[in-house]
Amino acid sequence: MLNMSRYNKVLFVSTGGTCRSLWAAAIFESVNTDRSITAEARGLVVLFKEPPNPKAVAIAKSKGISIENAASTPLTGEDFGEDVLILVMTDVLKKNIYDEFENAMNVYSIKEYTESAVDVEAAYGGELIEYGENFEYLEKLINIVIGKLKQDSPNNGGNME
């Protein structure tokens, strides 16, 4: 089976890895039909494994997505590669990654990659409705990401031998 994209993996990165990145990876996995590309979540500031934010779990569950068994996982230098797309929640996180990892590549803010207007800011400490709005915004962005990955596919147009 031909890969739909030059990427085999998408890593979604948020600050702590307990909410936005877990949602993004779970949404991607629930919507993506090409199983040759996978999604995982990472946090940039993860000192030890933490369970998902309870509000994040509640919102995901209300949308039919399970993240309650997930845990925060730190982004490491081994995560980067030619076939890995790194999508971060904010422009600031993108800068932080390039500052922290000398081998960083293929790192985009999800806003930049999807050509959207605003970053996906943390709802941490906010009301449940703010988490819900963040989740819905991420759903829209993930659908755009999947569309772009299909569009960027080496077998989408062009010369195939």
Z-matrix of the N, CA and C atoms (Angstrom, degrees):
N
C 1 1.461
C 2 1.528 1 108.99
N 3 1.317 2 115.59 1 130.61
C 4 1.460 3 119.83 2 179.16
C 5 1.514 4 110.69 3 -76.60
N 6 1.306 5 115.33 4 139.54
C 7 1.463 6 121.06 5 176.87
C 8 1.524 7 108.48 6 -71.14
N 9 1.339 8 117.55 7 138.51
C 10 1.459 9 120.50 8 -179.39
C 11 1.517 10 111.77 9 -74.49
N 12 1.307 11 118.88 10 -9.90
C 13 1.444 12 121.42 11 -171.48
C 14 1.520 13 109.43 12 -146.34
N 15 1.318 14 115.00 13 165.39
C 16 1.463 15 117.60 14 173.40
C 17 1.524 16 110.81 15 -76.07
N 18 1.326 17 116.72 16 -8.03
C 19 1.455 18 121.75 17 178.38
C 20 1.531 19 110.38 18 -100.77
N 21 1.331 20 115.85 19 141.84
C 22 1.463 21 121.47 20 174.52
C 23 1.522 22 111.80 21 -101.73
N 24 1.346 23 115.39 22 -16.15
C 25 1.455 24 119.87 23 -177.14
C 26 1.519 25 109.45 24 -146.16
N 27 1.326 26 114.94 25 142.97
C 28 1.459 27 121.85 26 171.46
C 29 1.524 28 106.85 27 -116.77
N 30 1.329 29 115.59 28 124.89
C 31 1.460 30 120.41 29 174.19
C 32 1.517 31 108.43 30 -105.83
N 33 1.315 32 116.01 31 123.98
C 34 1.457 33 121.50 32 175.72
C 35 1.523 34 107.27 33 -97.74
N 36 1.326 35 116.51 34 127.36
C 37 1.459 36 120.72 35 -174.48
C 38 1.522 37 110.25 36 -121.78
N 39 1.339 38 114.25 37 127.95
C 40 1.460 39 120.97 38 172.22
C 41 1.524 40 107.36 39 -121.56
N 42 1.301 41 116.95 40 -175.06
C 43 1.458 42 119.72 41 -176.18
C 44 1.524 43 111.65 42 -66.61
N 45 1.328 44 116.93 43 -59.78
C 46 1.456 45 120.65 44 -175.19
C 47 1.512 46 114.99 45 -101.05
N 48 1.329 47 116.82 46 -12.56
C 49 1.455 48 120.01 47 179.42
C 50 1.512 49 115.17 48 72.10
N 51 1.340 50 116.92 49 24.24
C 52 1.470 51 119.82 50 -179.07
C 53 1.522 52 113.51 51 -116.42
N 54 1.332 53 117.76 52 3.67
C 55 1.464 54 119.46 53 -177.87
C 56 1.527 55 111.01 54 -147.26
N 57 1.334 56 117.45 55 -85.11
C 58 1.461 57 121.50 56 -170.55
C 59 1.523 58 113.61 57 -58.05
N 60 1.322 59 117.84 58 -45.99
C 61 1.469 60 119.29 59 -177.98
C 62 1.530 61 110.79 60 -69.37
N 63 1.338 62 117.39 61 -35.89
C 64 1.468 63 120.10 62 176.57
C 65 1.526 64 110.28 63 -63.57
N 66 1.326 65 115.92 64 -44.89
C 67 1.470 66 119.85 65 176.46
C 68 1.513 67 110.73 66 -58.01
N 69 1.338 68 116.31 67 -50.53
C 70 1.463 69 120.73 68 -174.37
C 71 1.524 70 110.67 69 -58.90
N 72 1.333 71 117.23 70 -45.98
C 73 1.461 72 120.39 71 179.87
C 74 1.526 73 111.08 72 -64.01
N 75 1.329 74 116.54 73 -42.05
C 76 1.466 75 120.41 74 -179.44
C 77 1.529 76 111.16 75 -67.47
N 78 1.320 77 117.43 76 -40.72
C 79 1.466 78 120.70 77 177.48
C 80 1.523 79 109.12 78 -63.53
N 81 1.335 80 116.71 79 -46.51
C 82 1.459 81 121.12 80 179.62
C 83 1.529 82 110.23 81 -56.00
N 84 1.323 83 116.31 82 -49.29
C 85 1.469 84 120.26 83 -178.56
C 86 1.527 85 112.14 84 -63.77
N 87 1.336 86 117.65 85 -31.45
C 88 1.467 87 120.01 86 -179.23
C 89 1.528 88 112.51 87 -78.74
N 90 1.338 89 117.90 88 -24.43
C 91 1.462 90 121.97 89 -176.19
C 92 1.530 91 112.32 90 -101.31
N 93 1.319 92 116.89 91 -33.21
C 94 1.459 93 122.06 92 -175.19
C 95 1.523 94 111.23 93 -66.37
N 96 1.323 95 116.83 94 130.15
C 97 1.461 96 121.04 95 179.32
C 98 1.523 97 112.65 96 -100.48
N 99 1.325 98 117.60 97 -12.64
C 100 1.461 99 121.29 98 179.57
C 101 1.525 100 108.58 99 -93.71
N 102 1.320 101 116.24 100 105.09
C 103 1.467 102 120.71 101 -175.45
C 104 1.532 103 112.79 102 -77.37
N 105 1.345 104 118.45 103 0.19
C 106 1.466 105 119.91 104 176.86
C 107 1.528 106 111.42 105 -82.23
N 108 1.318 107 116.19 106 -5.38
C 109 1.462 108 120.22 107 175.91
C 110 1.522 109 108.11 108 -125.50
N 111 1.326 110 116.03 109 129.21
C 112 1.457 111 121.49 110 -176.36
C 113 1.517 112 110.51 111 -114.73
N 114 1.306 113 115.50 112 165.99
C 115 1.465 114 121.08 113 178.28
C 116 1.519 115 109.23 114 -129.73
N 117 1.328 116 114.74 115 142.56
C 118 1.453 117 121.33 116 175.95
C 119 1.524 118 108.58 117 -139.01
N 120 1.325 119 115.29 118 162.52
C 121 1.465 120 121.73 119 -179.87
C 122 1.520 121 109.75 120 -109.74
N 123 1.328 122 114.86 121 145.12
C 124 1.456 123 121.64 122 175.50
C 125 1.523 124 108.68 123 -139.23
N 126 1.330 125 114.85 124 158.19
C 127 1.454 126 121.25 125 172.85
C 128 1.512 127 108.47 126 -120.62
N 129 1.309 128 116.57 127 144.64
C 130 1.456 129 119.91 128 179.46
C 131 1.525 130 111.39 129 -80.95
N 132 1.336 131 116.67 130 -31.24
C 133 1.464 132 120.89 131 -179.15
C 134 1.531 133 108.03 132 -119.77
N 135 1.334 134 115.44 133 83.38
C 136 1.464 135 121.04 134 -179.58
C 137 1.523 136 107.28 135 -125.43
N 138 1.316 137 116.25 136 108.58
C 139 1.457 138 120.72 137 179.63
C 140 1.531 139 111.50 138 -87.08
N 141 1.327 140 116.49 139 -29.78
C 142 1.458 141 122.65 140 176.39
C 143 1.524 142 107.18 141 -156.65
N 144 1.336 143 116.18 142 158.09
C 145 1.466 144 120.18 143 -179.27
C 146 1.521 145 110.46 144 -60.49
N 147 1.318 146 114.56 145 130.45
C 148 1.461 147 120.51 146 176.90
C 149 1.521 148 109.05 147 -125.41
N 150 1.336 149 116.96 148 149.33
C 151 1.464 150 119.30 149 175.69
C 152 1.526 151 109.93 150 -72.25
N 153 1.320 152 117.20 151 165.41
C 154 1.463 153 119.94 152 178.24
C 155 1.530 154 111.39 153 -63.20
N 156 1.310 155 115.12 154 153.43
C 157 1.459 156 121.76 155 174.76
C 158 1.538 157 107.78 156 -59.11
N 159 1.343 158 118.47 157 131.37
C 160 1.475 159 120.74 158 -178.41
C 161 1.530 160 113.53 159 -56.90
N 162 1.323 161 117.87 160 -36.27
C 163 1.469 162 119.82 161 177.97
C 164 1.523 163 110.60 162 -68.57
N 165 1.327 164 116.83 163 -35.43
C 166 1.467 165 120.99 164 176.91
C 167 1.528 166 110.36 165 -64.41
N 168 1.334 167 115.83 166 -40.77
C 169 1.467 168 120.77 167 178.04
C 170 1.523 169 109.99 168 -62.57
N 171 1.327 170 116.99 169 -45.41
C 172 1.468 171 121.68 170 -177.70
C 173 1.529 172 111.28 171 -62.67
N 174 1.319 173 116.87 172 -44.64
C 175 1.469 174 119.98 173 -179.79
C 176 1.521 175 110.56 174 -65.96
N 177 1.328 176 117.15 175 -46.07
C 178 1.466 177 120.28 176 179.01
C 179 1.521 178 110.67 177 -58.83
N 180 1.330 179 116.31 178 -44.85
C 181 1.470 180 120.87 179 -179.72
C 182 1.524 181 110.64 180 -60.37
N 183 1.335 182 116.63 181 -39.70
C 184 1.466 183 120.54 182 179.98
C 185 1.530 184 111.30 183 -65.44
N 186 1.334 185 116.79 184 -18.97
C 187 1.471 186 122.20 185 179.22
C 188 1.526 187 111.63 186 -102.29
N 189 1.345 188 115.92 187 7.63
C 190 1.458 189 119.88 188 177.72
C 191 1.520 190 114.19 189 80.46
N 192 1.321 191 117.56 190 20.76
C 193 1.465 192 122.08 191 -179.28
C 194 1.520 193 109.11 192 -120.51
N 195 1.317 194 115.93 193 133.96
C 196 1.460 195 121.15 194 -177.86
C 197 1.527 196 111.11 195 -103.29
N 198 1.325 197 116.02 196 123.57
C 199 1.468 198 120.76 197 172.95
C 200 1.524 199 111.25 198 -127.68
N 201 1.341 200 117.44 199 5.59
C 202 1.464 201 118.84 200 -172.92
C 203 1.526 202 113.84 201 -64.36
N 204 1.324 203 118.52 202 -22.61
C 205 1.466 204 120.45 203 178.97
C 206 1.522 205 112.84 204 -93.65
N 207 1.310 206 117.56 205 3.17
C 208 1.469 207 121.71 206 179.26
C 209 1.525 208 109.73 207 -81.24
N 210 1.317 209 115.48 208 167.32
C 211 1.465 210 121.19 209 175.84
C 212 1.518 211 108.40 210 -148.63
N 213 1.310 212 116.26 211 155.82
C 214 1.461 213 120.48 212 179.09
C 215 1.529 214 109.63 213 -64.85
N 216 1.323 215 115.76 214 140.44
C 217 1.456 216 123.20 215 179.16
C 218 1.524 217 107.37 216 -131.68
N 219 1.341 218 117.84 217 129.52
C 220 1.464 219 118.98 218 -177.92
C 221 1.530 220 112.90 219 -73.66
N 222 1.319 221 116.20 220 144.98
C 223 1.461 222 121.86 221 171.24
C 224 1.525 223 107.11 222 -72.98
N 225 1.330 224 116.80 223 133.39
C 226 1.466 225 120.82 224 179.19
C 227 1.524 226 109.80 225 -127.54
N 228 1.295 227 116.38 226 167.56
C 229 1.461 228 121.49 227 177.95
C 230 1.516 229 112.72 228 -59.63
N 231 1.329 230 117.44 229 -28.06
C 232 1.463 231 121.13 230 179.46
C 233 1.526 232 112.87 231 -72.09
N 234 1.313 233 117.32 232 -12.98
C 235 1.469 234 120.34 233 -178.79
C 236 1.523 235 112.99 234 -74.26
N 237 1.326 236 118.02 235 -19.51
C 238 1.463 237 121.03 236 -175.68
C 239 1.520 238 111.30 237 -84.73
N 240 1.314 239 115.48 238 146.03
C 241 1.461 240 120.88 239 176.89
C 242 1.510 241 109.90 240 -174.65
N 243 1.317 242 115.24 241 164.09
C 244 1.471 243 121.19 242 -179.74
C 245 1.526 244 111.62 243 -57.84
N 246 1.335 245 116.75 244 -33.74
C 247 1.467 246 121.04 245 -175.08
C 248 1.532 247 112.85 246 -99.75
N 249 1.350 248 116.67 247 17.07
C 250 1.466 249 121.15 248 179.74
C 251 1.524 250 109.54 249 -117.80
N 252 1.309 251 116.09 250 124.83
C 253 1.459 252 123.01 251 175.46
C 254 1.525 253 107.48 252 -98.17
N 255 1.330 254 116.41 253 124.84
C 256 1.463 255 121.62 254 179.09
C 257 1.525 256 107.85 255 -105.96
N 258 1.323 257 116.80 256 117.08
C 259 1.461 258 121.88 257 177.66
C 260 1.521 259 108.93 258 -114.25
N 261 1.322 260 115.67 259 118.04
C 262 1.460 261 121.49 260 -177.73
C 263 1.521 262 109.67 261 -104.68
N 264 1.311 263 116.22 262 159.21
C 265 1.458 264 120.91 263 -173.09
C 266 1.525 265 114.20 264 -77.18
N 267 1.337 266 117.33 265 -24.31
C 268 1.470 267 119.53 266 -178.09
C 269 1.526 268 110.61 267 -141.43
N 270 1.322 269 115.61 268 159.32
C 271 1.464 270 120.93 269 175.06
C 272 1.525 271 111.43 270 -61.88
N 273 1.325 272 116.81 271 -34.48
C 274 1.467 273 120.95 272 179.28
C 275 1.531 274 110.37 273 -63.10
N 276 1.333 275 117.19 274 -42.79
C 277 1.458 276 120.44 275 177.99
C 278 1.522 277 111.09 276 -62.53
N 279 1.323 278 117.02 277 -38.42
C 280 1.461 279 120.50 278 177.64
C 281 1.529 280 110.08 279 -59.29
N 282 1.312 281 116.46 280 -47.92
C 283 1.462 282 120.76 281 179.07
C 284 1.522 283 110.58 282 -60.62
N 285 1.325 284 116.71 283 -43.65
C 286 1.464 285 121.20 284 179.81
C 287 1.531 286 111.68 285 -60.52
N 288 1.323 287 116.84 286 -39.58
C 289 1.470 288 120.27 287 179.14
C 290 1.519 289 110.38 288 -64.99
N 291 1.337 290 117.23 289 -46.24
C 292 1.462 291 119.33 290 179.30
C 293 1.531 292 111.45 291 -65.54
N 294 1.325 293 117.34 292 -30.35
C 295 1.464 294 120.81 293 176.53
C 296 1.530 295 111.66 294 -71.56
N 297 1.329 296 116.78 295 -35.65
C 298 1.461 297 121.63 296 -172.59
C 299 1.534 298 114.14 297 -88.93
N 300 1.338 299 117.14 298 -31.89
C 301 1.462 300 120.73 299 -174.80
C 302 1.526 301 110.38 300 -117.83
N 303 1.335 302 116.08 301 115.47
C 304 1.469 303 118.85 302 -178.29
C 305 1.521 304 111.73 303 -70.81
N 306 1.340 305 118.07 304 -22.92
C 307 1.466 306 120.19 305 179.65
C 308 1.533 307 112.90 306 -96.49
N 309 1.330 308 117.47 307 14.74
C 310 1.467 309 120.81 308 -179.55
C 311 1.528 310 110.61 309 -61.92
N 312 1.322 311 115.36 310 135.67
C 313 1.469 312 121.65 311 176.32
C 314 1.519 313 108.90 312 -152.37
N 315 1.318 314 115.19 313 158.71
C 316 1.470 315 121.95 314 178.53
C 317 1.521 316 112.25 315 55.12
N 318 1.353 317 116.13 316 39.92
C 319 1.461 318 121.36 317 179.94
C 320 1.524 319 108.68 318 -104.23
N 321 1.309 320 115.93 319 125.12
C 322 1.466 321 122.24 320 178.75
C 323 1.522 322 108.20 321 -135.47
N 324 1.330 323 115.93 322 147.96
C 325 1.461 324 116.53 323 166.58
C 326 1.526 325 105.27 324 -73.40
N 327 1.319 326 116.60 325 148.33
C 328 1.458 327 119.48 326 -178.78
C 329 1.528 328 109.72 327 -63.80
N 330 1.329 329 115.97 328 -29.90
C 331 1.470 330 121.12 329 175.52
C 332 1.531 331 109.77 330 -62.25
N 333 1.317 332 115.91 331 -46.85
C 334 1.458 333 121.60 332 -179.44
C 335 1.531 334 110.83 333 -64.80
N 336 1.309 335 117.60 334 -47.58
C 337 1.464 336 122.46 335 -176.07
C 338 1.526 337 111.39 336 -63.14
N 339 1.328 338 116.92 337 -37.00
C 340 1.468 339 121.05 338 -177.45
C 341 1.527 340 112.27 339 -95.05
N 342 1.334 341 116.33 340 -0.57
C 343 1.472 342 121.98 341 -177.81
C 344 1.527 343 110.74 342 55.65
N 345 1.328 344 115.25 343 45.35
C 346 1.463 345 122.06 344 -179.89
C 347 1.526 346 110.23 345 -99.38
N 348 1.310 347 115.46 346 171.90
C 349 1.460 348 120.39 347 -171.73
C 350 1.523 349 114.41 348 -83.15
N 351 1.326 350 117.31 349 -35.49
C 352 1.467 351 118.26 350 -171.96
C 353 1.525 352 111.65 351 -134.63
N 354 1.337 353 114.47 352 153.64
C 355 1.454 354 122.15 353 174.44
C 356 1.524 355 110.21 354 -66.17
N 357 1.322 356 115.85 355 165.43
C 358 1.454 357 121.62 356 173.04
C 359 1.526 358 105.86 357 -97.32
N 360 1.305 359 115.50 358 92.31
C 361 1.464 360 121.47 359 -176.55
C 362 1.529 361 110.28 360 -77.17
N 363 1.307 362 116.56 361 155.04
C 364 1.462 363 121.73 362 178.45
C 365 1.521 364 110.39 363 -68.23
N 366 1.315 365 115.37 364 139.73
C 367 1.466 366 120.73 365 175.45
C 368 1.522 367 109.82 366 -96.33
N 369 1.334 368 116.94 367 5.55
C 370 1.466 369 122.29 368 -172.94
C 371 1.535 370 111.39 369 -47.20
N 372 1.319 371 115.13 370 126.70
C 373 1.455 372 120.72 371 -179.87
C 374 1.521 373 113.38 372 83.60
N 375 1.337 374 116.12 373 -5.54
C 376 1.456 375 120.30 374 -178.69
C 377 1.520 376 112.17 375 -83.54
N 378 1.297 377 114.19 376 179.01
C 379 1.456 378 120.89 377 178.29
C 380 1.533 379 109.96 378 -77.16
N 381 1.318 380 116.02 379 161.00
C 382 1.454 381 121.84 380 179.90
C 383 1.530 382 111.42 381 -56.04
N 384 1.324 383 116.89 382 -36.53
C 385 1.463 384 120.02 383 -179.32
C 386 1.538 385 111.15 384 -62.42
N 387 1.332 386 117.15 385 -35.36
C 388 1.467 387 120.35 386 177.46
C 389 1.525 388 110.84 387 -66.36
N 390 1.325 389 116.41 388 -39.74
C 391 1.460 390 119.98 389 176.09
C 392 1.532 391 109.69 390 -62.13
N 393 1.316 392 116.12 391 -42.92
C 394 1.464 393 120.38 392 179.43
C 395 1.523 394 112.09 393 -61.58
N 396 1.319 395 116.67 394 -41.99
C 397 1.471 396 120.62 395 178.11
C 398 1.526 397 110.55 396 -64.60
N 399 1.330 398 117.04 397 -41.27
C 400 1.471 399 121.04 398 177.01
C 401 1.525 400 110.94 399 -60.74
N 402 1.333 401 116.29 400 -44.84
C 403 1.458 402 120.87 401 -179.64
C 404 1.531 403 110.44 402 -60.09
N 405 1.330 404 116.42 403 -46.56
C 406 1.464 405 120.19 404 -178.79
C 407 1.524 406 111.63 405 -64.33
N 408 1.329 407 117.32 406 -38.23
C 409 1.463 408 121.12 407 176.27
C 410 1.532 409 109.96 408 -63.70
N 411 1.323 410 116.49 409 -43.80
C 412 1.463 411 120.47 410 178.18
C 413 1.533 412 111.21 411 -61.91
N 414 1.324 413 117.15 412 -40.15
C 415 1.472 414 120.06 413 177.38
C 416 1.524 415 110.63 414 -56.09
N 417 1.326 416 116.82 415 -45.86
C 418 1.462 417 120.65 416 179.16
C 419 1.523 418 110.89 417 -62.12
N 420 1.328 419 116.42 418 -44.83
C 421 1.461 420 120.31 419 -179.01
C 422 1.528 421 111.96 420 -64.95
N 423 1.314 422 117.27 421 -39.81
C 424 1.474 423 120.68 422 -179.26
C 425 1.522 424 109.81 423 -64.22
N 426 1.314 425 117.80 424 -39.45
C 427 1.464 426 120.01 425 176.66
C 428 1.525 427 111.11 426 -62.28
N 429 1.324 428 116.97 427 -37.39
C 430 1.467 429 120.86 428 176.17
C 431 1.527 430 109.97 429 -66.46
N 432 1.333 431 117.17 430 -42.96
C 433 1.470 432 121.85 431 178.11
C 434 1.525 433 109.94 432 -56.82
N 435 1.321 434 117.39 433 -49.18
C 436 1.466 435 121.04 434 -178.94
C 437 1.526 436 110.27 435 -61.70
N 438 1.317 437 117.07 436 -41.46
C 439 1.459 438 120.31 437 176.87
C 440 1.522 439 112.12 438 -61.02
N 441 1.323 440 116.62 439 -42.44
C 442 1.469 441 120.62 440 179.08
C 443 1.523 442 111.37 441 -66.84
N 444 1.318 443 117.40 442 -39.64
C 445 1.465 444 120.06 443 178.02
C 446 1.527 445 110.44 444 -61.83
N 447 1.314 446 116.99 445 -40.63
C 448 1.475 447 120.52 446 177.30
C 449 1.526 448 110.06 447 -65.92
N 450 1.331 449 116.89 448 -41.75
C 451 1.459 450 122.30 449 -179.55
C 452 1.526 451 111.22 450 -64.51
N 453 1.339 452 116.81 451 -37.58
C 454 1.462 453 122.02 452 -178.90
C 455 1.519 454 112.63 453 -80.53
N 456 1.323 455 116.24 454 0.53
C 457 1.450 456 120.65 455 -177.03
C 458 1.517 457 111.28 456 -59.49
N 459 1.333 458 116.85 457 137.50
C 460 1.457 459 119.81 458 177.65
C 461 1.524 460 112.39 459 -64.68
N 462 1.342 461 117.64 460 -20.56
C 463 1.472 462 119.17 461 179.55
C 464 1.520 463 112.01 462 -101.86
N 465 1.319 464 117.66 463 17.99
C 466 1.462 465 122.28 464 175.41
C 467 1.520 466 108.01 465 -99.35
N 468 1.311 467 117.02 466 95.33
C 469 1.466 468 119.83 467 -175.63
C 470 1.506 469 110.10 468 75.98
N 471 1.299 470 117.09 469 -167.87
C 472 1.459 471 120.61 470 179.47
C 473 1.510 472 111.17 471 69.77
N 474 1.277 473 116.59 472 -176.54
C 475 1.457 474 121.65 473 -178.04
C 476 1.518 475 111.26 474 -88.94
N 477 1.303 476 116.04 475 119.95
C 478 1.453 477 120.54 476 175.39
C 479 1.515 478 106.55 477 -110.22
N 480 1.311 479 117.50 478 134.10
C 481 1.467 480 120.71 479 -178.33
C 482 1.507 481 110.06 480 -98.21
